[in-house]
């Protein structure tokens, strides 16, 4: 594999940071004819991604385009764990060989990585601090993740991992495939990994002649810009816009009324798109915002998902939570895990664990 700086062109056979300009080195796509495959998830764009050791997908990607109050939104909340991180996790899990991965807890990113890596038998250790949300601990426990307190100083993966970036960039490909000509895309910015990925994706599409001109990319931040690569992104043609915190809070509530559940930083892209003519906003999901907004109806929805599982999933045969999720076609994968555990506690399903190689796989058998 070869890695390159998309700003100055520096190349290396190892990932890292460009010694010339400080931008993360990214995977260099080999020149080939652009092709859309019939493979699931981000592997729809197989030719434009690193060659996988094994193909891992939970159906992430190709998220819907929504129009809310006249604003076009690319909503990432329908991915398996509710965020765009699943795109990167699918690529990373497909390239990671058996071994150990150590992570420092970063909420949505960690949940996504733990899910995908645990599926392929990778031993995942997550370092948390004493203030971690108990709900996150329960999720990690269900994924058989080892949890420790302040035990990881050098994590195996961070936001700028080049293989995560490869997954994230598929948003660019989908925007062009779904909408065609684009003028401006507004993207929330914290560290800057997402917007870097989209810029890379548009550059590749332009290089391959799929688009004649890359759209304007607008990075949106709340308060001051804190991205460590802000200056480099400006040199790549990215513009930045600051929005007020109170406007993002209003946007969270406004979007939630249309079943788009976002954190304030994610909703900032929607706020900015209101002020830019013909802009498309990339809005990531937030499982916790969704849970808070649905507090009153959570029990009814949980019961509804359990009823759907009982009605549609085969009886008397061992099923993984993933196979149940794909069969039922409702809820999130983590929601199906919870529903199956609830059914087991009610005596309507039994749990069995099989050891396949070095990996333990949990199966559920629904009562006849």
Secondary structure, DSSP 8 states (H G I E B T S, - for coil): --EE-TTT--EESS-SB-TTT--B-EE----------S-SGGGGGGGGS---SS---SS-----EEEETTEEEEE-TTSTTSSTHHHHHHHHHHH--SSEEEEE--THHHHHHHHHHHHTT-EEEEEE-TT--HHHHHHHHHTT-EEEES--SS-S--TT-HHHHHHHTHHHHHHHHHH-S-SEEEEE-SSSHHHHHHHHHHHHHHHTTS-SS--EEEEEEESS---TTHHHHHHTT-EEEEE-HHHHHHHHHHHHTTT----HHHHHHHHHHHTSTTEEEEE---HHHHHHHTTTTHHHHHHHHHHHHHHHS-SSS-B-HHHHHHHH--S-HHHHHHHHHHHHHTTSEEEEEEEETTEEEEEEEE--
